[in-house]
Amino acid sequence: MKVHLRLDNSEDADPASSTPFGDILSAAGGVLEAALRELPAPGGGMPGTVEISVSLLTPGEMEEQNSRHRGIDEPTDVLSFPLWEEEGEFRPDRTLPVLPLGDILICPEYVRKTVSTEEDFLREMALMLAHGFLHLLAWDHDTDERRTAMETAQEKIRDALLAAASVAESGVRGK
């Protein structure tokens, strides 16, 4: 199985706000592939390739999306738009050669305002990616049981993203 991440960076987004996140995004394909193999796949396996769109938005753009889709007139850290969620279940078309899972929107500036260090920023950005990814698979946190399961899974994915990014970063420095 292969995961392709497509990054769409807002024209107005501050490139410096997303640059440290680049190592995490570079490592994300392999980490999310492993997560898909480990997570329960309702109704059978996944196609050979899945695609995820990740967009980094400014606070203004995120506020617009949050208002449009949730009726909340303020920015937020992450929004997910799954393509295959029906009645709270993951029901993809498994016959497609490449399965688009959906879109994850992240606002790095919003995340940065909630933390005090660069390390915390990267941890939180990795968590936002993991959180959004799980929502694309119809995971939710609407009950205590589902919240606990989702928090456990997203923390595991976050830690794997950070570890893989750290290895990638140290490999680049060693060259």
N, CA, C and O of each residue as an XYZ file, in Angstrom:
700
protein
N       0.836     -1.170      0.000
C       0.000      0.000      0.000
C       0.887      1.241      0.000
O       1.949      1.257      0.622
N       0.445      2.264     -0.695
C       1.196      3.508     -0.808
C       0.271      4.665     -0.458
O      -0.885      4.685     -0.881
N       0.770      5.628      0.309
C       0.023      6.843      0.631
C       0.713      8.015     -0.042
O       1.901      8.258      0.170
N      -0.046      8.742     -0.859
C       0.454      9.959     -1.487
C      -0.159     11.141     -0.765
O      -1.379     11.226     -0.623
N       0.681     12.048     -0.311
C       0.214     13.289      0.285
C       0.375     14.392     -0.737
O       1.440     14.553     -1.334
N      -0.678     15.142     -0.933
C      -0.625     16.288     -1.831
C      -0.724     17.530     -0.960
O      -1.737     17.740     -0.293
N       0.307     18.346     -0.959
C       0.337     19.544     -0.131
C      -0.075     20.751     -0.951
O       0.516     21.060     -1.985
N      -1.104     21.425     -0.462
C      -1.530     22.687     -1.052
C      -1.256     23.755     -0.015
O      -1.855     23.758      1.060
N      -0.347     24.663     -0.341
C       0.013     25.731      0.586
C      -0.648     27.011      0.109
O      -0.495     27.400     -1.049
N      -1.375     27.660      0.985
C      -2.049     28.906      0.650
C      -1.058     29.904      0.085
O       0.075     29.996      0.555
N      -1.482     30.647     -0.919
C      -0.621     31.693     -1.466
C      -0.301     32.741     -0.416
O       0.769     33.350     -0.441
N      -1.234     32.951      0.511
C      -1.053     33.978      1.536
C      -0.366     33.450      2.786
O       0.014     34.233      3.657
N      -0.200     32.122      2.891
C       0.387     31.550      4.104
C       1.845     31.974      4.232
O       2.562     32.106      3.240
N       2.253     32.178      5.438
C       3.638     32.534      5.727
C       4.493     31.287      5.547
O       4.344     30.339      6.318
N       5.392     31.250      4.547
C       6.188     30.050      4.315
C       6.989     29.639      5.550
O       7.220     28.450      5.769
N       7.409     30.604      6.348
C       8.182     30.274      7.546
C       7.347     29.506      8.551
O       7.895     28.755      9.358
N       6.017     29.678      8.521
C       5.176     28.972      9.481
C       5.041     27.503      9.125
O       4.740     26.688      9.998
N       5.255     27.142      7.869
C       5.091     25.751      7.481
C       6.421     25.023      7.278
O       6.433     23.792      7.240
N       7.516     25.726      7.150
C       8.798     25.118      6.863
C       9.214     24.058      7.886
O       9.612     22.970      7.472
N       9.145     24.309      9.184
C       9.552     23.276     10.135
C       8.684     22.023     10.039
O       9.110     20.934     10.423
N       7.487     22.183      9.535
C       6.557     21.074      9.386
C       6.923     20.202      8.186
O       6.400     19.098      8.034
N       7.822     20.702      7.334
C       8.187     19.987      6.112
C       8.753     18.603      6.344
O       8.435     17.685      5.588
N       9.595     18.415      7.376
C      10.150     17.091      7.661
C       9.051     16.111      8.055
O       9.104     14.932      7.705
N       8.062     16.605      8.782
C       6.945     15.744      9.179
C       6.141     15.347      7.950
O       5.786     14.179      7.793
N       5.853     16.304      7.080
C       5.111     15.988      5.858
C       5.884     15.032      4.967
O       5.294     14.145      4.349
N       7.209     15.204      4.894
C       8.027     14.309      4.082
C       7.972     12.875      4.599
O       8.001     11.925      3.816
N       7.892     12.725      5.904
C       7.859     11.401      6.519
C       6.451     10.815      6.590
O       6.287      9.627      6.865
N       5.445     11.635      6.345
C       4.063     11.229      6.596
C       3.601     10.048      5.745
O       2.870      9.190      6.241
N       4.007      9.985      4.486
C       3.537      8.897      3.629
C       3.786      7.536      4.234
O       2.865      6.727      4.343
N       5.026      7.270      4.630
C       5.370      5.973      5.210
C       4.682      5.721      6.540
O       4.247      4.604      6.816
N       4.584      6.755      7.363
C       3.936      6.594      8.679
C       2.448      6.306      8.515
O       1.904      5.434      9.193
N       1.793      7.033      7.620
C       0.358      6.818      7.428
C       0.081      5.484      6.738
O      -0.953      4.865      6.986
N       0.994      5.036      5.877
C       0.868      3.697      5.294
C       0.874      2.645      6.401
O       0.028      1.751      6.424
N       1.836      2.762      7.317
C       1.922      1.816      8.436
C       0.665      1.883      9.286
O       0.158      0.851      9.724
N       0.158      3.082      9.525
C      -1.063      3.230     10.326
C      -2.242      2.552      9.634
O      -3.051      1.895     10.290
N      -2.344      2.707      8.323
C      -3.448      2.061      7.600
C      -3.373      0.536      7.693
O      -4.400     -0.139      7.755
N      -2.153      0.001      7.703
C      -2.000     -1.460      7.840
C      -2.389     -1.916      9.236
O      -2.919     -3.015      9.398
N      -2.136     -1.095     10.245
C      -2.400     -1.471     11.634
C      -3.831     -1.198     12.073
O      -4.364     -1.918     12.918
N      -4.460     -0.173     11.515
C      -5.810      0.184     11.928
C      -6.814     -0.800     11.342
O      -6.615     -1.319     10.243
N      -7.884     -1.054     12.072
C      -8.910     -1.945     11.525
C      -9.526     -1.330     10.271
O      -9.879     -0.152     10.252
N      -9.646     -2.139      9.235
C     -10.242     -1.677      7.974
C     -11.609     -2.322      7.823
O     -11.700     -3.466      7.378
N     -12.670     -1.618      8.181
C     -14.008     -2.199      8.081
C     -14.339     -2.611      6.658
O     -14.132     -1.841      5.720
N     -14.839     -3.796      6.497
C     -15.288     -4.258      5.197
C     -14.186     -4.688      4.253
O     -14.452     -4.861      3.064
N     -12.964     -4.869      4.723
C     -11.898     -5.343      3.857
C     -10.741     -4.384      3.754
O     -10.730     -3.328      4.386
N      -9.759     -4.765      2.945
C      -8.533     -3.988      2.808
C      -8.704     -2.763      1.955
O      -9.774     -2.486      1.413
N      -7.624     -2.044      1.854
C      -7.598     -0.801      1.086
C      -6.998     -1.072     -0.291
O      -6.289     -2.059     -0.487
N      -7.293     -0.175     -1.252
C      -6.631     -0.280     -2.550
C      -5.119     -0.089     -2.389
O      -4.641      0.272     -1.313
N      -4.384     -0.334     -3.457
C      -2.934     -0.237     -3.401
C      -2.406      1.146     -3.103
O      -1.322      1.283     -2.536
N      -3.149      2.180     -3.474
C      -2.696      3.542     -3.263
C      -3.846      4.396     -2.745
O      -4.968      4.329     -3.246
N      -3.542      5.193     -1.741
C      -4.513      6.176     -1.261
C      -3.878      7.557     -1.365
O      -2.655      7.697     -1.351
N      -4.724      8.568     -1.468
C      -4.249      9.936     -1.599
C      -4.932     10.806     -0.551
O      -6.127     10.674     -0.289
N      -4.149     11.690      0.035
C      -4.650     12.632      1.032
C      -4.188     14.023      0.627
O      -3.021     14.224      0.289
N      -5.094     14.966      0.662
C      -4.754     16.351      0.394
C      -4.577     17.065      1.726
O      -5.446     16.991      2.595
N      -3.448     17.758      1.888
C      -3.173     18.552      3.087
C      -2.992     19.998      2.641
O      -2.159     20.296      1.785
N      -3.776     20.888      3.230
C      -3.668     22.311      2.912
C      -3.312     23.073      4.173
O      -3.892     22.853      5.236
N      -2.342     23.981      4.038
C      -1.943     24.856      5.132
C      -2.553     26.225      4.862
O      -2.249     26.861      3.853
N      -3.414     26.675      5.767
C      -4.170     27.892      5.560
C      -3.776     28.988      6.541
O      -3.256     28.717      7.624
N      -4.031     30.222      6.146
C      -3.874     31.355      7.048
C      -5.057     31.362      8.015
O      -6.061     30.698      7.756
N      -4.959     32.098      9.123
C      -6.107     32.188     10.033
C      -7.382     32.699      9.341
O      -8.476     32.209      9.622
N      -7.247     33.667      8.452
C      -8.420     34.176      7.742
C      -9.076     33.118      6.874
O     -10.300     32.989      6.853
N      -8.253     32.360      6.156
C      -8.787     31.279      5.313
C      -9.431     30.190      6.160
O     -10.474     29.646      5.797
N      -8.800     29.875      7.297
C      -9.358     28.841      8.159
C     -10.673     29.303      8.787
O     -11.608     28.516      8.933
N     -10.738     30.577      9.155
C     -11.991     31.115      9.699
C     -13.111     30.998      8.669
O     -14.240     30.635      9.001
N     -12.787     31.308      7.427
C     -13.781     31.204      6.352
C     -14.287     29.765      6.214
O     -15.491     29.532      6.104
N     -13.361     28.805      6.221
C     -13.752     27.396      6.102
C     -14.551     26.931      7.325
O     -15.540     26.212      7.186
N     -14.123     27.340      8.509
C     -14.804     26.951      9.743
C     -16.224     27.540      9.766
O     -17.168     26.883     10.205
N     -16.358     28.754      9.300
C     -17.671     29.391      9.241
C     -18.569     28.693      8.219
O     -19.737     28.413      8.488
N     -18.013     28.421      7.062
C     -18.784     27.795      5.980
C     -19.258     26.395      6.348
O     -20.400     26.029      6.068
N     -18.386     25.615      6.973
C     -18.702     24.198      7.185
C     -19.209     23.859      8.584
O     -19.872     22.839      8.773
N     -18.900     24.713      9.569
C     -19.327     24.410     10.932
C     -20.138     25.529     11.568
O     -20.644     25.377     12.680
N     -20.263     26.660     10.863
C     -21.022     27.775     11.398
C     -20.338     28.486     12.552
O     -20.997     29.166     13.338
N     -19.020     28.336     12.665
C     -18.248     28.964     13.736
C     -17.358     30.031     13.107
O     -16.480     29.722     12.301
N     -17.592     31.289     13.481
C     -16.884     32.412     12.865
C     -15.572     32.714     13.570
O     -15.389     33.803     14.115
N     -14.670     31.762     13.559
C     -13.320     31.948     14.095
C     -12.427     30.866     13.506
O     -12.910     29.812     13.094
N     -11.129     31.126     13.468
C     -10.224     30.088     12.948
C     -10.146     28.925     13.932
O     -10.547     29.037     15.090
N      -9.628     27.824     13.446
C      -9.401     26.642     14.282
C      -8.096     26.006     13.829
O      -7.491     26.448     12.852
N      -7.663     24.973     14.536
C      -6.380     24.354     14.212
C      -6.446     23.400     13.029
O      -5.565     23.419     12.170
N      -7.482     22.563     12.972
C      -7.564     21.561     11.911
C      -9.025     21.276     11.559
O      -9.898     21.256     12.428
N      -9.265     21.059     10.283
C     -10.557     20.611      9.777
C     -10.291     19.452      8.823
O      -9.288     19.438      8.110
N     -11.191     18.492      8.821
C     -11.065     17.336      7.929
C     -12.335     17.170      7.122
O     -13.441     17.406      7.609
N     -12.154     16.760      5.880
C     -13.278     16.543      4.989
C     -13.154     15.155      4.349
O     -12.606     15.014      3.256
N     -13.672     14.134      5.044
C     -13.580     12.768      4.522
C     -14.511     12.574      3.315
O     -15.618     13.112      3.274
N     -14.047     11.812      2.361
C     -14.850     11.533      1.177
C     -15.698     10.272      1.317
O     -16.648     10.086      0.556
N     -15.378      9.413      2.261
C     -16.011      8.098      2.315
C     -16.693      7.802      3.640
O     -16.851      6.635      3.999
N     -17.093      8.811      4.363
C     -17.798      8.588      5.619
C     -19.300      8.634      5.359
O     -19.830      9.609      4.826
N     -19.966      7.555      5.751
C     -21.418      7.494      5.644
C     -21.962      7.014      6.981
O     -21.624      5.930      7.456
N     -22.810      7.842      7.575
C     -23.434      7.500      8.851
C     -22.395      7.084      9.890
O     -22.608      6.141     10.651
N     -21.263      7.801      9.913
C     -20.228      7.550     10.900
C     -19.350      6.347     10.621
O     -18.558      5.952     11.476
N     -19.474      5.751      9.433
C     -18.656      4.592      9.074
C     -17.847      4.895      7.819
O     -18.259      5.681      6.966
N     -16.687      4.255      7.731
C     -15.795      4.390      6.582
C     -16.248      3.413      5.511
O     -16.132      2.200      5.685
N     -16.769      3.939      4.393
C     -17.299      3.105      3.319
C     -16.732      3.555      1.972
O     -17.432      4.180      1.175
N     -15.471      3.236      1.725
C     -14.853      3.690      0.472
C     -15.201      2.788     -0.707
O     -15.635      1.649     -0.536
N     -15.001      3.326     -1.899
C     -15.094      2.551     -3.128
C     -13.750      1.853     -3.295
O     -12.786      2.460     -3.763
N     -13.686      0.601     -2.921
C     -12.422     -0.137     -2.919
C     -12.010     -0.610     -4.313
O     -10.980     -1.267     -4.464
N     -12.801     -0.282     -5.323
C     -12.449     -0.690     -6.684
C     -11.565      0.326     -7.390
O     -11.010      0.034     -8.449
N     -11.427      1.515     -6.816
C     -10.602      2.548     -7.439
C      -9.122      2.188     -7.338
O      -8.685      1.684     -6.303
N      -8.346      2.434     -8.386
C      -6.906      2.147     -8.308
C      -6.190      3.081     -7.322
O      -5.241      2.679     -6.650
N      -6.660      4.334     -7.247
C      -6.143      5.304     -6.278
C      -7.362      5.832     -5.522
O      -8.280      6.396     -6.117
N      -7.354      5.644     -4.223
C      -8.493      6.060     -3.405
C      -8.198      7.399     -2.732
O      -7.364      7.458     -1.829
N      -8.868      8.478     -3.154
C      -8.693      9.745     -2.444
C      -9.464      9.663     -1.128
O     -10.668      9.407     -1.126
N      -8.765      9.882     -0.002
C      -9.427      9.795      1.299
C     -10.123     11.091      1.685
O     -11.135     11.068      2.386
N      -9.587     12.222      1.233
C     -10.205     13.501      1.566
C      -9.165     14.569      1.813
O      -8.002     14.438      1.434
N      -9.618     15.640      2.466
C      -8.799     16.828      2.671
C      -8.606     17.105      4.156
O      -9.526     16.959      4.961
N      -7.389     17.507      4.497
C      -7.066     17.968      5.848
C      -6.591     19.407      5.716
O      -5.651     19.694      4.974
N      -7.246     20.312      6.441
C      -6.849     21.718      6.456
C      -6.226     22.011      7.816
O      -6.823     21.720      8.852
N      -5.038     22.583      7.812
C      -4.336     22.915      9.054
C      -3.939     24.381      9.003
O      -3.515     24.881      7.961
N      -4.077     25.069     10.128
C      -3.690     26.479     10.233
C      -2.458     26.581     11.128
O      -2.595     26.662     12.349
N      -1.246     26.580     10.543
C      -0.027     26.635     11.351
C       0.043     27.844     12.280
O       0.515     27.725     13.411
N      -0.422     29.011     11.816
C      -0.364     30.205     12.674
C      -1.234     30.041     13.913
O      -0.855     30.479     15.000
N      -2.388     29.418     13.758
C      -3.278     29.173     14.900
C      -2.604     28.211     15.873
O      -2.626     28.428     17.085
N      -2.010     27.154     15.340
C      -1.327     26.175     16.182
C      -0.166     26.835     16.913
O       0.027     26.614     18.109
N       0.596     27.635     16.204
C       1.774     28.286     16.801
C       1.372     29.159     17.993
O       2.116     29.239     18.971
N       0.219     29.808     17.928
C      -0.232     30.680     19.023
C      -0.602     29.898     20.279
O      -0.697     30.482     21.358
N      -0.812     28.586     20.159
C      -1.239     27.788     21.311
C      -0.075     27.132     22.048
O      -0.279     26.488     23.078
N       1.143     27.288     21.531
C       2.306     26.631     22.133
C       3.411     27.649     22.372
O       3.373     28.758     21.838
N       4.399     27.263     23.181
C       5.444     28.228     23.523
C       6.811     27.904     22.912
O       7.677     28.778     22.862
N       7.023     26.675     22.450
C       8.330     26.320     21.896
C       8.177     25.721     20.501
O       7.095     25.278     20.113
N       9.270     25.717     19.764
C       9.263     25.113     18.430
C       9.001     23.601     18.524
O       8.299     23.042     17.681
N       9.552     22.951     19.528
C       9.307     21.518     19.723
C       7.822     21.255     19.951
O       7.263     20.320     19.379
N       7.184     22.072     20.782
C       5.744     21.919     21.023
C       4.942     22.175     19.752
O       3.938     21.511     19.496
N       5.398     23.154     18.950
C       4.732     23.441     17.683
C       4.759     22.215     16.774
O       3.733     21.837     16.208
N       5.920     21.598     16.634
C       6.032     20.420     15.766
C       5.206     19.257     16.298
O       4.572     18.542     15.523
N       5.207     19.063     17.608
C       4.381     18.006     18.214
C       2.901     18.248     17.919
O       2.168     17.321     17.572
N       2.472     19.494     18.060
C       1.067     19.822     17.843
C       0.697     19.719     16.359
O      -0.396     19.260     16.027
N       1.595     20.139     15.470
C       1.326     20.009     14.040
C       1.230     18.535     13.632
O       0.364     18.165     12.839
N       2.110     17.703     14.170
C       2.031     16.261     13.895
C       0.724     15.689     14.430
O       0.113     14.828     13.798
N       0.301     16.166     15.587
C      -0.967     15.712     16.156
C      -2.141     16.138     15.276
O      -3.081     15.368     15.084
N      -2.093     17.360     14.739
C      -3.168     17.832     13.859
C      -3.261     16.967     12.600
O      -4.357     16.634     12.149
N      -2.113     16.607     12.039
C      -2.104     15.737     10.865
C      -2.680     14.368     11.218
O      -3.492     13.827     10.467
N      -2.270     13.808     12.344
C      -2.780     12.503     12.774
C      -4.278     12.570     13.046
O      -5.025     11.677     12.646
N      -4.711     13.616     13.716
C      -6.128     13.795     14.046
C      -6.969     13.883     12.762
O      -7.989     13.208     12.621
N      -6.516     14.726     11.840
C      -7.230     14.860     10.576
C      -7.269     13.565      9.790
O      -8.295     13.221      9.202
N      -6.157     12.844      9.777
C      -6.078     11.562      9.083
C      -7.116     10.579      9.635
O      -7.810      9.914      8.866
N      -7.219     10.489     10.938
C      -8.190      9.561     11.532
C      -9.623      9.965     11.187
O     -10.469      9.101     10.958
N      -9.900     11.263     11.149
C     -11.237     11.703     10.744
C     -11.540     11.281      9.302
O     -12.688     10.975      8.981
N     -10.522     11.262      8.430
C     -10.750     10.816      7.051
C     -11.173      9.355      6.993
O     -11.798      8.918      6.027
N     -10.827      8.601      8.038
C     -11.192      7.181      8.113
C     -12.440      6.969      8.958
O     -12.737      5.846      9.365
N     -13.181      8.062      9.225
C     -14.442      8.050      9.972
C     -14.264      7.825     11.467
O     -15.220      7.457     12.149
N     -13.060      8.040     11.991
C     -12.871      8.016     13.440
C     -13.472      9.302     13.986
O     -13.453     10.335     13.318
N     -14.007      9.236     15.206
C     -14.587     10.415     15.811
C     -14.352     10.405     17.312
O     -13.894      9.410     17.873
N     -14.667     11.509     17.950
C     -14.467     11.649     19.395
C     -15.756     12.140     20.039
O     -15.741     12.992     20.927
N     -16.884     11.579     19.567
C     -18.190     12.011     20.024
C     -18.686     11.281     21.276
O     -19.688     11.685     21.866
N     -18.004     10.224     21.682
C     -18.332      9.530     22.940
C     -17.031      9.330     23.703
O     -15.950      9.425     23.121
N     -17.123      9.055     24.988
C     -15.913      8.836     25.787
C     -15.083      7.681     25.234
O     -13.859      7.777     25.145
N     -15.740      6.606     24.869
C     -15.034      5.424     24.359
C     -14.324      5.737     23.039
O     -13.160      5.382     22.852
N     -15.028      6.395     22.140
C     -14.426      6.732     20.847
C     -13.344      7.797     21.003
O     -12.347      7.769     20.282
N     -13.525      8.735     21.935
C     -12.508      9.757     22.188
C     -11.220      9.103     22.696
O     -10.127      9.447     22.247
N     -11.352      8.168     23.625
C     -10.173      7.483     24.162
C      -9.443      6.718     23.063
O      -8.218      6.784     22.964
N     -10.197      5.992     22.240
C      -9.586      5.223     21.148
C      -8.891      6.157     20.160
O      -7.780      5.877     19.710
N      -9.547      7.263     19.825
C      -8.964      8.192     18.852
C      -7.723      8.869     19.420
O      -6.724      9.015     18.715
N      -7.771      9.282     20.682
C      -6.607      9.920     21.290
C      -5.412      8.971     21.327
O      -4.281      9.378     21.063
N      -5.667      7.705     21.654
C      -4.589      6.716     21.685
C      -3.979      6.541     20.296
O      -2.758      6.539     20.139
N      -4.847      6.394     19.285
C      -4.369      6.190     17.912
C      -3.627      7.426     17.396
O      -2.568      7.299     16.783
N      -4.176      8.618     17.641
C      -3.529      9.814     17.087
C      -2.206     10.099     17.785
O      -1.282     10.614     17.156
N      -2.095      9.778     19.063
C      -0.820      9.976     19.754
C       0.238      9.010     19.226
O       1.410      9.368     19.106
N      -0.180      7.790     18.913
C       0.748      6.811     18.343
C       1.235      7.275     16.964
O       2.423      7.192     16.654
N       0.305      7.761     16.151
C       0.666      8.258     14.821
C       1.540      9.504     14.954
O       2.534      9.635     14.240
N       1.183     10.423     15.859
C       1.990     11.629     16.082
C       3.419     11.258     16.450
O       4.370     11.805     15.892
N       3.571     10.326     17.392
C       4.912      9.934     17.818
C       5.703      9.309     16.675
O       6.907      9.535     16.554
N       5.027      8.520     15.836
C       5.702      7.914     14.681
C       6.093      8.982     13.664
O       7.168      8.903     13.070
N       5.236      9.979     13.458
C       5.567     11.085     12.546
C       6.793     11.845     13.040
O       7.691     12.157     12.258
N       6.830     12.140     14.329
C       7.956     12.876     14.895
C       9.250     12.068     14.824
O      10.312     12.611     14.521
N       9.154     10.768     15.106
C      10.340      9.911     15.052
C      10.865      9.812     13.619
O      12.071      9.911     13.393
N       9.970      9.616     12.658
C      10.389      9.506     11.256
C      10.968     10.829     10.761
O      11.951     10.837     10.019
N      10.366     11.943     11.165
C      10.886     13.256     10.764
C      12.260     13.501     11.363
O      13.127     14.090     10.717
N      12.461     13.056     12.585
C      13.746     13.228     13.252
C      14.839     12.432     12.529
O      15.955     12.920     12.347
N      14.507     11.212     12.122
C      15.459     10.384     11.380
C      15.770     11.045     10.044
O      16.929     11.105      9.634
N      14.731     11.545      9.356
C      14.948     12.197      8.066
C      15.807     13.442      8.222
O      16.696     13.692      7.408
N      15.550     14.218      9.255
C      16.314     15.447      9.486
C      17.769     15.122      9.808
O      18.670     15.797      9.311
N      18.015     14.110     10.623
C      19.392     13.773     10.958
C      20.120     13.193      9.754
O      21.331     13.366      9.622
N      19.398     12.507      8.876
C      20.021     11.980      7.658
C      20.445     13.081      6.725
O      21.486     12.977      6.077
N      19.651     14.148      6.641
C      19.985     15.279      5.780
C      21.197     16.009      6.333
O      22.083     16.406      5.577
N      21.242     16.189      7.648
C      22.376     16.885      8.261
C      23.679     16.111      8.098
O      24.758     16.698      8.010
N      23.561     14.762      8.059
C      24.761     13.947      7.974
C      25.404     13.948      6.605
O      26.529     13.470      6.460
N      24.725     14.471      5.594
C      25.264     14.448      4.233
C      26.158     15.609      3.976
O      26.696     15.742      2.877
